[in-house]
Amino acid sequence: MVETSGDIIGRYERDEVKPSIEVVVRMADALEVSLDFLVGKSDVHLDKKTIKRFDDIGALPEADRQHIFYAIDGLIKAAKINAL
């Protein structure tokens, strides 16, 4: 929940005022998108479940991360070949 009135959101949309970073974070959470996606810095829409997966991978030891990325790279390569 953003916990901001409709009038204030309308002012954000009309670019009359800028939201605080705390409000922007709540908006991204409510919309289940990353901050980069919300502010137009990325075209990649990552949902919370995907972001959680990246966080989980990031918490692993380096060797485990490298194995996971090697497997992901192989799956991506195979998917691209199959798409041709």
matplotlib code that plots the C-alpha trace (Angstrom):
import matplotlib.pyplot as plt

x = [0.0, 1.3, -0.6, -0.9, -4.1, -5.4, -5.1, -1.3, -0.9, -2.6, -0.1, 2.7, 1.3, 0.9, 4.5, 3.4, 5.3, 7.9, 7.4, 9.9, 12.1, 10.1, 6.9, 8.7, 9.9, 6.3, 5.0, 7.5, 6.6, 2.8, 3.3, 5.8, 8.4, 12.0, 12.8, 14.8, 11.8, 9.5, 11.6, 12.3, 16.0, 15.3, 13.1, 13.4, 10.4, 11.6, 8.9, 9.5, 9.9, 12.7, 14.4, 14.2, 15.9, 18.7, 19.1, 19.3, 22.0, 23.9, 24.0, 25.7, 29.5, 31.2, 31.8, 28.1, 27.1, 29.5, 27.9, 24.4, 25.3, 27.1, 23.9, 21.7, 24.0, 23.6, 19.8, 19.7, 21.9, 19.7, 16.6, 18.0, 19.0, 15.5, 14.0, 15.7]
y = [0.0, 3.4, 5.2, 8.4, 10.1, 10.1, 13.8, 13.6, 10.8, 13.0, 15.7, 13.3, 12.2, 15.9, 16.5, 19.2, 17.7, 15.0, 12.0, 11.4, 8.3, 6.6, 7.1, 5.9, 2.7, 2.1, 2.6, 0.1, -2.4, -1.9, -2.4, -5.3, -3.8, -2.6, 1.0, 1.1, -0.1, 2.3, 5.4, 4.3, 3.3, -0.2, -1.9, -5.2, -5.9, -8.1, -9.3, -9.9, -13.6, -13.2, -10.5, -12.9, -15.6, -13.2, -12.3, -15.9, -16.6, -13.5, -14.9, -18.1, -18.7, -17.6, -21.1, -22.0, -18.7, -19.5, -23.0, -21.6, -18.9, -21.5, -23.6, -20.5, -19.5, -22.9, -22.8, -19.4, -20.5, -23.6, -21.4, -19.0, -21.9, -23.4, -20.0, -19.9]
z = [0.0, -0.9, 1.8, -0.3, -1.3, -4.8, -5.0, -4.2, -6.8, -9.3, -8.6, -9.1, -12.4, -13.5, -12.5, -10.1, -7.2, -6.8, -4.4, -1.6, -2.0, 0.7, -1.4, -4.5, -2.7, -1.5, -5.1, -6.5, -3.8, -4.4, -8.1, -7.5, -9.8, -9.2, -8.6, -11.9, -13.8, -12.0, -12.8, -16.4, -16.0, -17.1, -19.6, -17.7, -15.4, -12.6, -10.2, -6.5, -7.0, -9.5, -7.4, -4.4, -6.5, -7.4, -3.8, -2.8, -5.5, -4.3, -0.8, -1.9, -1.9, -5.1, -6.4, -6.1, -7.8, -10.7, -11.1, -11.1, -13.7, -15.9, -15.8, -16.6, -19.4, -20.9, -20.7, -22.2, -25.1, -25.7, -25.7, -28.2, -30.5, -30.2, -31.0, -34.4]

ax = plt.figure().add_subplot(projection="3d")
ax.plot(x, y, z, "-o")
ax.set_aspect("equal")
plt.show()
